[in-house]
Amino acid sequence: MKELQQKIADYIRFGQVMLALSAFLMLGLLLPNGQKEAVQMFAMMGVIAAFLGGSFYFFYRARVLRDKLEENKHEQPL
């Protein structure tokens, strides 16, 4: 049970870090700072999408593990 709680905490942290990185990159993409070529913009959009996808995946995994942990708590006799 302790191991599941640690995994949940880790997945939430990974998700938060990836979400923060994607927000930081999005700000860098939106703020005007010289000329950006189309390739740079598409590459940054791809990286942002990958970080957002990873973040959602980790939050999803944390939710699944949290449900499993709650299920285990209900199954154990007092």
CYANA upper distance limits for C-alpha pairs under 8 A (distance plus 0.5 A):
  1 MET  CA      5 GLN  CA      6.93
  1 MET  CA     69 LEU  CA      7.44
  2 LYS  CA      6 GLN  CA      6.79
  3 GLU  CA      7 LYS  CA      6.75
  4 LEU  CA      8 ILE  CA      6.61
  4 LEU  CA     65 LEU  CA      7.28
  4 LEU  CA     66 ARG  CA      8.39
  4 LEU  CA     69 LEU  CA      7.32
  5 GLN  CA      9 ALA  CA      6.74
  5 GLN  CA     66 ARG  CA      8.33
  5 GLN  CA     69 LEU  CA      8.30
  6 GLN  CA     10 ASP  CA      6.64
  7 LYS  CA     11 TYR  CA      6.56
  7 LYS  CA     62 ALA  CA      8.06
  7 LYS  CA     65 LEU  CA      8.44
  8 ILE  CA     12 ILE  CA      6.68
  8 ILE  CA     61 ARG  CA      8.35
  8 ILE  CA     62 ALA  CA      5.34
  8 ILE  CA     63 ARG  CA      8.34
  8 ILE  CA     65 LEU  CA      6.91
  8 ILE  CA     66 ARG  CA      7.26
  9 ALA  CA     13 ARG  CA      6.71
  9 ALA  CA     62 ALA  CA      8.16
 10 ASP  CA     14 PHE  CA      6.62
 11 TYR  CA     15 GLY  CA      6.57
 11 TYR  CA     58 PHE  CA      5.68
 11 TYR  CA     59 PHE  CA      7.03
 11 TYR  CA     61 ARG  CA      7.47
 11 TYR  CA     62 ALA  CA      6.10
 12 ILE  CA     16 GLN  CA      6.63
 12 ILE  CA     58 PHE  CA      7.07
 12 ILE  CA     59 PHE  CA      6.41
 12 ILE  CA     62 ALA  CA      6.79
 13 ARG  CA     17 VAL  CA      6.64
 14 PHE  CA     18 MET  CA      6.67
 14 PHE  CA     55 SER  CA      7.55
 14 PHE  CA     58 PHE  CA      7.15
 15 GLY  CA     19 LEU  CA      6.53
 15 GLY  CA     54 GLY  CA      7.56
 15 GLY  CA     55 SER  CA      4.62
 15 GLY  CA     56 PHE  CA      7.26
 15 GLY  CA     57 TYR  CA      8.19
 15 GLY  CA     58 PHE  CA      5.68
 15 GLY  CA     59 PHE  CA      6.30
 16 GLN  CA     20 ALA  CA      6.59
 16 GLN  CA     55 SER  CA      7.36
 17 VAL  CA     21 LEU  CA      6.65
 17 VAL  CA     55 SER  CA      8.38
 18 MET  CA     22 SER  CA      6.63
 18 MET  CA     51 PHE  CA      5.92
 18 MET  CA     52 LEU  CA      7.26
 18 MET  CA     54 GLY  CA      7.41
 18 MET  CA     55 SER  CA      5.83
 19 LEU  CA     23 ALA  CA      6.72
 19 LEU  CA     51 PHE  CA      7.22
 19 LEU  CA     52 LEU  CA      6.52
 19 LEU  CA     55 SER  CA      6.20
 20 ALA  CA     24 PHE  CA      6.64
 21 LEU  CA     25 LEU  CA      6.64
 21 LEU  CA     51 PHE  CA      7.79
 22 SER  CA     26 MET  CA      6.51
 22 SER  CA     47 VAL  CA      8.33
 22 SER  CA     48 ILE  CA      5.49
 22 SER  CA     49 ALA  CA      8.26
 22 SER  CA     51 PHE  CA      6.20
 22 SER  CA     52 LEU  CA      6.80
 23 ALA  CA     27 LEU  CA      6.74
 23 ALA  CA     48 ILE  CA      8.42
 24 PHE  CA     28 GLY  CA      6.86
 25 LEU  CA     29 LEU  CA      6.66
 25 LEU  CA     44 MET  CA      7.77
 25 LEU  CA     48 ILE  CA      7.10
 26 MET  CA     30 LEU  CA      6.66
 26 MET  CA     45 MET  CA      8.41
 26 MET  CA     48 ILE  CA      7.38
 27 LEU  CA     31 LEU  CA      6.46
 29 LEU  CA     41 MET  CA      7.55
 29 LEU  CA     44 MET  CA      7.69
 36 LYS  CA     40 GLN  CA      6.74
 36 LYS  CA     41 MET  CA      7.18
 37 GLU  CA     41 MET  CA      6.96
 38 ALA  CA     42 PHE  CA      6.64
 39 VAL  CA     43 ALA  CA      6.50
 40 GLN  CA     44 MET  CA      6.60
 41 MET  CA     45 MET  CA      6.62
 42 PHE  CA     46 GLY  CA      6.59
 43 ALA  CA     47 VAL  CA      6.75
 44 MET  CA     48 ILE  CA      6.55
 45 MET  CA     49 ALA  CA      6.59
 46 GLY  CA     50 ALA  CA      6.63
 47 VAL  CA     51 PHE  CA      6.65
 48 ILE  CA     52 LEU  CA      6.61
 49 ALA  CA     53 GLY  CA      6.48
 50 ALA  CA     54 GLY  CA      6.56
 51 PHE  CA     55 SER  CA      6.50
 52 LEU  CA     56 PHE  CA      6.66
 53 GLY  CA     57 TYR  CA      6.61
 54 GLY  CA     58 PHE  CA      6.72
 55 SER  CA     59 PHE  CA      6.75
 56 PHE  CA     60 TYR  CA      6.51
 57 TYR  CA     61 ARG  CA      6.66
 58 PHE  CA     62 ALA  CA      6.64
 59 PHE  CA     63 ARG  CA      6.74
 60 TYR  CA     64 VAL  CA      6.76
 61 ARG  CA     65 LEU  CA      6.65
 62 ALA  CA     66 ARG  CA      6.49
 63 ARG  CA     67 ASP  CA      6.68
 64 VAL  CA     68 LYS  CA      6.75
 65 LEU  CA     69 LEU  CA      6.55
 66 ARG  CA     70 GLU  CA      6.70
 67 ASP  CA     71 GLU  CA      6.61
 68 LYS  CA     72 ASN  CA      6.70
 69 LEU  CA     73 LYS  CA      6.76
 70 GLU  CA     74 HIS  CA      6.82
 71 GLU  CA     75 GLU  CA      6.82
 72 ASN  CA     76 GLN  CA      6.85
